[in-house]
Amino acid sequence: MEIDPIAVIGALVLTLLAVLLTGPGLWSEKWGWWMLNRRKRDGAKPRE
């Protein structure tokens, strides 16, 4: 059985789109806010 490269690319694009659409949602709750708090604590300037 051969894997269709277009199907694989389509699945990856849909996954990436879903992650981007959630924005500061589910995925950043785990590590996004932790990184922001660490930057504030360390005194590093956030990106503008």
mmCIF file of the N, C-alpha and C atoms, coordinates in Angstrom:
data_MODEL
# 
_entry.id   MODEL 
# 
loop_
_atom_site.group_PDB 
_atom_site.id 
_atom_site.type_symbol 
_atom_site.label_atom_id 
_atom_site.label_alt_id 
_atom_site.label_comp_id 
_atom_site.label_asym_id 
_atom_site.label_entity_id 
_atom_site.label_seq_id 
_atom_site.pdbx_PDB_ins_code 
_atom_site.Cartn_x 
_atom_site.Cartn_y 
_atom_site.Cartn_z 
_atom_site.occupancy 
_atom_site.B_iso_or_equiv 
_atom_site.pdbx_formal_charge 
_atom_site.auth_seq_id 
_atom_site.auth_comp_id 
_atom_site.auth_asym_id 
_atom_site.auth_atom_id 
_atom_site.pdbx_PDB_model_num 
ATOM 1   N N  . MET A 1 1  ? 0.850  -1.185 0.000  1.00 0.00 ? 1  MET A N  1 
ATOM 2   C CA . MET A 1 1  ? 0.000  0.000  0.000  1.00 0.00 ? 1  MET A CA 1 
ATOM 3   C C  . MET A 1 1  ? 0.891  1.242  0.000  1.00 0.00 ? 1  MET A C  1 
ATOM 4   N N  . GLU A 1 2  ? 0.602  2.119  -0.915 1.00 0.00 ? 2  GLU A N  1 
ATOM 5   C CA . GLU A 1 2  ? 1.415  3.320  -1.065 1.00 0.00 ? 2  GLU A CA 1 
ATOM 6   C C  . GLU A 1 2  ? 0.732  4.504  -0.388 1.00 0.00 ? 2  GLU A C  1 
ATOM 7   N N  . ILE A 1 3  ? 1.534  5.340  0.251  1.00 0.00 ? 3  ILE A N  1 
ATOM 8   C CA . ILE A 1 3  ? 1.005  6.527  0.925  1.00 0.00 ? 3  ILE A CA 1 
ATOM 9   C C  . ILE A 1 3  ? 1.021  7.688  -0.057 1.00 0.00 ? 3  ILE A C  1 
ATOM 10  N N  . ASP A 1 4  ? -0.105 8.348  -0.192 1.00 0.00 ? 4  ASP A N  1 
ATOM 11  C CA . ASP A 1 4  ? -0.226 9.477  -1.110 1.00 0.00 ? 4  ASP A CA 1 
ATOM 12  C C  . ASP A 1 4  ? 0.402  10.721 -0.489 1.00 0.00 ? 4  ASP A C  1 
ATOM 13  N N  . PRO A 1 5  ? 1.432  11.290 -1.119 1.00 0.00 ? 5  PRO A N  1 
ATOM 14  C CA . PRO A 1 5  ? 2.091  12.478 -0.545 1.00 0.00 ? 5  PRO A CA 1 
ATOM 15  C C  . PRO A 1 5  ? 1.156  13.675 -0.418 1.00 0.00 ? 5  PRO A C  1 
ATOM 16  N N  . ILE A 1 6  ? 0.206  13.799 -1.320 1.00 0.00 ? 6  ILE A N  1 
ATOM 17  C CA . ILE A 1 6  ? -0.738 14.921 -1.254 1.00 0.00 ? 6  ILE A CA 1 
ATOM 18  C C  . ILE A 1 6  ? -1.621 14.798 -0.018 1.00 0.00 ? 6  ILE A C  1 
ATOM 19  N N  . ALA A 1 7  ? -2.015 13.581 0.324  1.00 0.00 ? 7  ALA A N  1 
ATOM 20  C CA . ALA A 1 7  ? -2.832 13.373 1.520  1.00 0.00 ? 7  ALA A CA 1 
ATOM 21  C C  . ALA A 1 7  ? -2.042 13.706 2.780  1.00 0.00 ? 7  ALA A C  1 
ATOM 22  N N  . VAL A 1 8  ? -0.768 13.343 2.806  1.00 0.00 ? 8  VAL A N  1 
ATOM 23  C CA . VAL A 1 8  ? 0.075  13.639 3.966  1.00 0.00 ? 8  VAL A CA 1 
ATOM 24  C C  . VAL A 1 8  ? 0.245  15.143 4.118  1.00 0.00 ? 8  VAL A C  1 
ATOM 25  N N  . ILE A 1 9  ? 0.544  15.826 3.016  1.00 0.00 ? 9  ILE A N  1 
ATOM 26  C CA . ILE A 1 9  ? 0.713  17.284 3.059  1.00 0.00 ? 9  ILE A CA 1 
ATOM 27  C C  . ILE A 1 9  ? -0.592 17.958 3.466  1.00 0.00 ? 9  ILE A C  1 
ATOM 28  N N  . GLY A 1 10 ? -1.712 17.468 2.955  1.00 0.00 ? 10 GLY A N  1 
ATOM 29  C CA . GLY A 1 10 ? -3.009 18.033 3.319  1.00 0.00 ? 10 GLY A CA 1 
ATOM 30  C C  . GLY A 1 10 ? -3.298 17.895 4.803  1.00 0.00 ? 10 GLY A C  1 
ATOM 31  N N  . ALA A 1 11 ? -2.973 16.741 5.364  1.00 0.00 ? 11 ALA A N  1 
ATOM 32  C CA . ALA A 1 11 ? -3.194 16.532 6.797  1.00 0.00 ? 11 ALA A CA 1 
ATOM 33  C C  . ALA A 1 11 ? -2.316 17.463 7.624  1.00 0.00 ? 11 ALA A C  1 
ATOM 34  N N  . LEU A 1 12 ? -1.051 17.635 7.205  1.00 0.00 ? 12 LEU A N  1 
ATOM 35  C CA . LEU A 1 12 ? -0.156 18.538 7.928  1.00 0.00 ? 12 LEU A CA 1 
ATOM 36  C C  . LEU A 1 12 ? -0.630 19.985 7.845  1.00 0.00 ? 12 LEU A C  1 
ATOM 37  N N  . VAL A 1 13 ? -1.100 20.399 6.681  1.00 0.00 ? 13 VAL A N  1 
ATOM 38  C CA . VAL A 1 13 ? -1.602 21.770 6.519  1.00 0.00 ? 13 VAL A CA 1 
ATOM 39  C C  . VAL A 1 13 ? -2.830 21.994 7.384  1.00 0.00 ? 13 VAL A C  1 
ATOM 40  N N  . LEU A 1 14 ? -3.737 21.039 7.402  1.00 0.00 ? 14 LEU A N  1 
ATOM 41  C CA . LEU A 1 14 ? -4.936 21.182 8.236  1.00 0.00 ? 14 LEU A CA 1 
ATOM 42  C C  . LEU A 1 14 ? -4.584 21.232 9.717  1.00 0.00 ? 14 LEU A C  1 
ATOM 43  N N  . THR A 1 15 ? -3.621 20.437 10.132 1.00 0.00 ? 15 THR A N  1 
ATOM 44  C CA . THR A 1 15 ? -3.183 20.453 11.529 1.00 0.00 ? 15 THR A CA 1 
ATOM 45  C C  . THR A 1 15 ? -2.569 21.793 11.884 1.00 0.00 ? 15 THR A C  1 
ATOM 46  N N  . LEU A 1 16 ? -1.703 22.299 11.016 1.00 0.00 ? 16 LEU A N  1 
ATOM 47  C CA . LEU A 1 16 ? -1.071 23.598 11.245 1.00 0.00 ? 16 LEU A CA 1 
ATOM 48  C C  . LEU A 1 16 ? -2.112 24.707 11.289 1.00 0.00 ? 16 LEU A C  1 
ATOM 49  N N  . LEU A 1 17 ? -3.084 24.660 10.395 1.00 0.00 ? 17 LEU A N  1 
ATOM 50  C CA . LEU A 1 17 ? -4.145 25.665 10.375 1.00 0.00 ? 17 LEU A CA 1 
ATOM 51  C C  . LEU A 1 17 ? -4.960 25.621 11.663 1.00 0.00 ? 17 LEU A C  1 
ATOM 52  N N  . ALA A 1 18 ? -5.259 24.432 12.149 1.00 0.00 ? 18 ALA A N  1 
ATOM 53  C CA . ALA A 1 18 ? -6.022 24.305 13.393 1.00 0.00 ? 18 ALA A CA 1 
ATOM 54  C C  . ALA A 1 18 ? -5.247 24.884 14.570 1.00 0.00 ? 18 ALA A C  1 
ATOM 55  N N  . VAL A 1 19 ? -3.943 24.640 14.615 1.00 0.00 ? 19 VAL A N  1 
ATOM 56  C CA . VAL A 1 19 ? -3.117 25.172 15.702 1.00 0.00 ? 19 VAL A CA 1 
ATOM 57  C C  . VAL A 1 19 ? -3.064 26.690 15.628 1.00 0.00 ? 19 VAL A C  1 
ATOM 58  N N  . LEU A 1 20 ? -2.898 27.235 14.431 1.00 0.00 ? 20 LEU A N  1 
ATOM 59  C CA . LEU A 1 20 ? -2.825 28.689 14.277 1.00 0.00 ? 20 LEU A CA 1 
ATOM 60  C C  . LEU A 1 20 ? -4.155 29.359 14.612 1.00 0.00 ? 20 LEU A C  1 
ATOM 61  N N  . LEU A 1 21 ? -5.259 28.725 14.253 1.00 0.00 ? 21 LEU A N  1 
ATOM 62  C CA . LEU A 1 21 ? -6.572 29.317 14.524 1.00 0.00 ? 21 LEU A CA 1 
ATOM 63  C C  . LEU A 1 21 ? -6.905 29.336 16.009 1.00 0.00 ? 21 LEU A C  1 
ATOM 64  N N  . THR A 1 22 ? -6.353 28.411 16.778 1.00 0.00 ? 22 THR A N  1 
ATOM 65  C CA . THR A 1 22 ? -6.627 28.429 18.214 1.00 0.00 ? 22 THR A CA 1 
ATOM 66  C C  . THR A 1 22 ? -5.881 29.572 18.889 1.00 0.00 ? 22 THR A C  1 
ATOM 67  N N  . GLY A 1 23 ? -4.807 30.058 18.242 1.00 0.00 ? 23 GLY A N  1 
ATOM 68  C CA . GLY A 1 23 ? -4.060 31.203 18.774 1.00 0.00 ? 23 GLY A CA 1 
ATOM 69  C C  . GLY A 1 23 ? -3.666 30.982 20.216 1.00 0.00 ? 23 GLY A C  1 
ATOM 70  N N  . PRO A 1 24 ? -3.929 31.973 21.073 1.00 0.00 ? 24 PRO A N  1 
ATOM 71  C CA . PRO A 1 24 ? -3.600 31.787 22.492 1.00 0.00 ? 24 PRO A CA 1 
ATOM 72  C C  . PRO A 1 24 ? -4.668 30.940 23.172 1.00 0.00 ? 24 PRO A C  1 
ATOM 73  N N  . GLY A 1 25 ? -4.899 29.775 22.656 1.00 0.00 ? 25 GLY A N  1 
ATOM 74  C CA . GLY A 1 25 ? -5.941 28.897 23.175 1.00 0.00 ? 25 GLY A CA 1 
ATOM 75  C C  . GLY A 1 25 ? -5.367 27.680 23.836 1.00 0.00 ? 25 GLY A C  1 
ATOM 76  N N  . LEU A 1 26 ? -5.770 26.523 23.349 1.00 0.00 ? 26 LEU A N  1 
ATOM 77  C CA . LEU A 1 26 ? -5.427 25.265 24.002 1.00 0.00 ? 26 LEU A CA 1 
ATOM 78  C C  . LEU A 1 26 ? -3.935 24.991 24.047 1.00 0.00 ? 26 LEU A C  1 
ATOM 79  N N  . TRP A 1 27 ? -3.231 25.179 22.929 1.00 0.00 ? 27 TRP A N  1 
ATOM 80  C CA . TRP A 1 27 ? -1.814 24.791 22.903 1.00 0.00 ? 27 TRP A CA 1 
ATOM 81  C C  . TRP A 1 27 ? -0.959 25.709 23.742 1.00 0.00 ? 27 TRP A C  1 
ATOM 82  N N  . SER A 1 28 ? -1.300 27.001 23.825 1.00 0.00 ? 28 SER A N  1 
ATOM 83  C CA . SER A 1 28 ? -0.448 27.918 24.581 1.00 0.00 ? 28 SER A CA 1 
ATOM 84  C C  . SER A 1 28 ? -0.734 27.860 26.075 1.00 0.00 ? 28 SER A C  1 
ATOM 85  N N  . GLU A 1 29 ? -1.866 27.286 26.458 1.00 0.00 ? 29 GLU A N  1 
ATOM 86  C CA . GLU A 1 29 ? -2.156 27.151 27.888 1.00 0.00 ? 29 GLU A CA 1 
ATOM 87  C C  . GLU A 1 29 ? -1.089 26.303 28.569 1.00 0.00 ? 29 GLU A C  1 
ATOM 88  N N  . LYS A 1 30 ? -0.541 25.341 27.840 1.00 0.00 ? 30 LYS A N  1 
ATOM 89  C CA . LYS A 1 30 ? 0.442  24.432 28.419 1.00 0.00 ? 30 LYS A CA 1 
ATOM 90  C C  . LYS A 1 30 ? 1.813  25.076 28.530 1.00 0.00 ? 30 LYS A C  1 
ATOM 91  N N  . TRP A 1 31 ? 2.280  25.749 27.453 1.00 0.00 ? 31 TRP A N  1 
ATOM 92  C CA . TRP A 1 31 ? 3.648  26.243 27.481 1.00 0.00 ? 31 TRP A CA 1 
ATOM 93  C C  . TRP A 1 31 ? 3.777  27.701 27.085 1.00 0.00 ? 31 TRP A C  1 
ATOM 94  N N  . GLY A 1 32 ? 2.799  28.264 26.388 1.00 0.00 ? 32 GLY A N  1 
ATOM 95  C CA . GLY A 1 32 ? 2.911  29.643 25.908 1.00 0.00 ? 32 GLY A CA 1 
ATOM 96  C C  . GLY A 1 32 ? 2.976  30.656 27.037 1.00 0.00 ? 32 GLY A C  1 
ATOM 97  N N  . TRP A 1 33 ? 2.067  30.548 27.975 1.00 0.00 ? 33 TRP A N  1 
ATOM 98  C CA . TRP A 1 33 ? 2.041  31.506 29.082 1.00 0.00 ? 33 TRP A CA 1 
ATOM 99  C C  . TRP A 1 33 ? 3.227  31.285 30.005 1.00 0.00 ? 33 TRP A C  1 
ATOM 100 N N  . TRP A 1 34 ? 3.689  30.038 30.110 1.00 0.00 ? 34 TRP A N  1 
ATOM 101 C CA . TRP A 1 34 ? 4.876  29.747 30.916 1.00 0.00 ? 34 TRP A CA 1 
ATOM 102 C C  . TRP A 1 34 ? 6.091  30.481 30.351 1.00 0.00 ? 34 TRP A C  1 
ATOM 103 N N  . MET A 1 35 ? 6.219  30.489 29.021 1.00 0.00 ? 35 MET A N  1 
ATOM 104 C CA . MET A 1 35 ? 7.345  31.187 28.392 1.00 0.00 ? 35 MET A CA 1 
ATOM 105 C C  . MET A 1 35 ? 7.240  32.690 28.602 1.00 0.00 ? 35 MET A C  1 
ATOM 106 N N  . LEU A 1 36 ? 6.027  33.227 28.492 1.00 0.00 ? 36 LEU A N  1 
ATOM 107 C CA . LEU A 1 36 ? 5.854  34.670 28.691 1.00 0.00 ? 36 LEU A CA 1 
ATOM 108 C C  . LEU A 1 36 ? 6.189  35.065 30.121 1.00 0.00 ? 36 LEU A C  1 
ATOM 109 N N  . ASN A 1 37 ? 5.733  34.279 31.080 1.00 0.00 ? 37 ASN A N  1 
ATOM 110 C CA . ASN A 1 37 ? 6.036  34.578 32.483 1.00 0.00 ? 37 ASN A CA 1 
ATOM 111 C C  . ASN A 1 37 ? 7.529  34.463 32.755 1.00 0.00 ? 37 ASN A C  1 
ATOM 112 N N  . ARG A 1 38 ? 8.189  33.514 32.116 1.00 0.00 ? 38 ARG A N  1 
ATOM 113 C CA . ARG A 1 38 ? 9.623  33.344 32.298 1.00 0.00 ? 38 ARG A CA 1 
ATOM 114 C C  . ARG A 1 38 ? 10.377 34.544 31.735 1.00 0.00 ? 38 ARG A C  1 
ATOM 115 N N  . ARG A 1 39 ? 9.926  35.052 30.601 1.00 0.00 ? 39 ARG A N  1 
ATOM 116 C CA . ARG A 1 39 ? 10.572 36.228 30.014 1.00 0.00 ? 39 ARG A CA 1 
ATOM 117 C C  . ARG A 1 39 ? 10.432 37.433 30.937 1.00 0.00 ? 39 ARG A C  1 
ATOM 118 N N  . LYS A 1 40 ? 9.248  37.601 31.495 1.00 0.00 ? 40 LYS A N  1 
ATOM 119 C CA . LYS A 1 40 ? 9.028  38.728 32.409 1.00 0.00 ? 40 LYS A CA 1 
ATOM 120 C C  . LYS A 1 40 ? 9.915  38.592 33.643 1.00 0.00 ? 40 LYS A C  1 
ATOM 121 N N  . ARG A 1 41 ? 9.997  37.375 34.167 1.00 0.00 ? 41 ARG A N  1 
ATOM 122 C CA . ARG A 1 41 ? 10.793 37.132 35.361 1.00 0.00 ? 41 ARG A CA 1 
ATOM 123 C C  . ARG A 1 41 ? 12.284 37.343 35.094 1.00 0.00 ? 41 ARG A C  1 
ATOM 124 N N  . ASP A 1 42 ? 12.746 36.903 33.927 1.00 0.00 ? 42 ASP A N  1 
ATOM 125 C CA . ASP A 1 42 ? 14.161 37.033 33.587 1.00 0.00 ? 42 ASP A CA 1 
ATOM 126 C C  . ASP A 1 42 ? 14.522 38.435 33.116 1.00 0.00 ? 42 ASP A C  1 
ATOM 127 N N  . GLY A 1 43 ? 13.530 39.262 32.860 1.00 0.00 ? 43 GLY A N  1 
ATOM 128 C CA . GLY A 1 43 ? 13.791 40.628 32.441 1.00 0.00 ? 43 GLY A CA 1 
ATOM 129 C C  . GLY A 1 43 ? 14.081 40.772 30.959 1.00 0.00 ? 43 GLY A C  1 
ATOM 130 N N  . ALA A 1 44 ? 13.799 39.744 30.186 1.00 0.00 ? 44 ALA A N  1 
ATOM 131 C CA . ALA A 1 44 ? 14.023 39.832 28.745 1.00 0.00 ? 44 ALA A CA 1 
ATOM 132 C C  . ALA A 1 44 ? 12.893 40.626 28.102 1.00 0.00 ? 44 ALA A C  1 
ATOM 133 N N  . LYS A 1 45 ? 13.232 41.340 27.057 1.00 0.00 ? 45 LYS A N  1 
ATOM 134 C CA . LYS A 1 45 ? 12.219 42.124 26.355 1.00 0.00 ? 45 LYS A CA 1 
ATOM 135 C C  . LYS A 1 45 ? 11.408 41.203 25.451 1.00 0.00 ? 45 LYS A C  1 
ATOM 136 N N  . PRO A 1 46 ? 10.082 41.297 25.512 1.00 0.00 ? 46 PRO A N  1 
ATOM 137 C CA . PRO A 1 46 ? 9.267  40.498 24.593 1.00 0.00 ? 46 PRO A CA 1 
ATOM 138 C C  . PRO A 1 46 ? 9.382  41.048 23.174 1.00 0.00 ? 46 PRO A C  1 
ATOM 139 N N  . ARG A 1 47 ? 9.121  40.199 22.206 1.00 0.00 ? 47 ARG A N  1 
ATOM 140 C CA . ARG A 1 47 ? 9.153  40.637 20.808 1.00 0.00 ? 47 ARG A CA 1 
ATOM 141 C C  . ARG A 1 47 ? 8.044  41.635 20.551 1.00 0.00 ? 47 ARG A C  1 
ATOM 142 N N  . GLU A 1 48 ? 8.331  42.582 19.688 1.00 0.00 ? 48 GLU A N  1 
ATOM 143 C CA . GLU A 1 48 ? 7.306  43.580 19.339 1.00 0.00 ? 48 GLU A CA 1 
ATOM 144 C C  . GLU A 1 48 ? 6.731  43.289 17.988 1.00 0.00 ? 48 GLU A C  1 
# 
